[in-house]
Amino acid sequence: MSRKLEGKIALITGGSSGIGLATAKQFVEEGAYVYITGRRQPELDAAVASVGCNIKGIQGDVTKLADLDRIYAQIGTEKGRLDIVFANAGGGPLVPLGSITEEHYDSVFNLNVKAVVFTVQKALPLIPNGGSIVLNASIVSIKGFPALSIYSATKAAVRSLARTWTTDLKDRGIRVNAVSPGPTDTPLLNEAFANPDDMKALASTVVMGRLGRPEELARAVVFLASSDASFITGTELFVDGGAAQV
């Protein structure tokens, strides 16, 4: 049986844990050679070891343009092209209105918007016509969860970028799509909702009555990155157990 990403070269930012790492594993299983980025070398090394083959970690902070330049210079030298970009790195703590600081605003927008913009823009010289870009958005872009106003605004921006870049890149046949997870059992979520009761309450907001698993999100990213989604661009694929749908 042919693999969906046979021979493809892919980059996943924020690939050392959670959705990023689960996607790296599935990309490799589907025949891709994968680069993952992360800020912390030990976690990056552990992630690469857990996948085993056809994967390389490049330490870097995607909010720093010099790091992005270095990452793409290495990929260009080693592989010469990049067929798939999954701009996955992101995050942001719970901060209610009234407690938002300039530092919080800047850090969340830098990670979730600025880094996505330049991750994609700086990748363009390496992406051949017909490539695929997937952005990690979130159901918070259309939901009003408390204490998540800045994070939610950044994810609404990410959703918007998928639309505008679709038209910017249409002449090159590069597809741009967003995947929007609902509550997913990742280290980031467990850190934000350390209280088990809070986690249980969060799961209860999902129609299917549970949190998503990272590998469930990864399968959706594989679909959007592959030729199975050849007539899909500019869309937002919700992978949320119904949380934002009903």
Beta strands, then each sheet from edge to edge (+ up, - down):
strand 1: 9-12
strand 2: 33-38
strand 3: 55-59
strand 4: 84-87
strand 5: 132-136
strand 6: 175-181
strand 7: 236-239
sheet 1: 3+ 2+ 1+ 4+ 5+ 6+ 7+
end
